[in-house]
């Protein structure tokens, strides 16, 4: 029910965006992007793209160049031509041979639990959904409690 | 002098004498099985595979592999490093580091190439490219 309307934003190879972008939907970048981007859906950075921004999305695919922190609530895939300079925060990370990455990587169940909590907080308005997400996160917070270090 | 040196060289391992290769494929190998453990410092000219437990400092010229089920807490320097088990510590791969789907890595890595398979878990800093440290042995 959350994905009845998904917008898709495409930036072509000659397009340029400097600033802050928030979209409820998917983003596909082939051009130049500077600033800050957040998408509730998937973010695709193609081979020709030059991104100098913090990138946040659900599933992030990088085949071009990204200079900035990357967060993905589901997973991040760095293709063989992809390059990231910046910190990466994801529950799942796939990196193909040839890809380049410089920065700090944080991943695993702890990060996944954090994303689930954030999603639960955001979905607080529709009661049933919030309850469903809450019960799902309960299991993960229990997992998190086992670890002494908790932020 | 010369003879002394030669004796010193050949004394510990007979197979290391000049021109004699210890394996048919021409490279040395250390293989630690699931029940084996190693604790200490190792400088080794060859490949190392760990399926049990290892702790310490390993600087090897060949490839290092941490098998699935293995637990390694160490400083590792190798050519190609493959991790399928649990690993904690600093890691340098002069060629390539591969994290398999069952890999769990905690620590900073310095690598030339890096491949991460889906399912692998990694926490640490990645440095890609230069190798100033490894040149002076």
Interface residues (C-beta under 8 A of the other chain):
Chain A: X75 X92 X93 X94 X95 X96 X97 X98 X99 X100 X101 X102 X103 X104 X105 X106 X107 X108
Chain B: X96 X104 X113 X114 X115 X116 X117 X118 X119 X120 X121 X122 X123 X124 X125 X126 X127 X128 X129
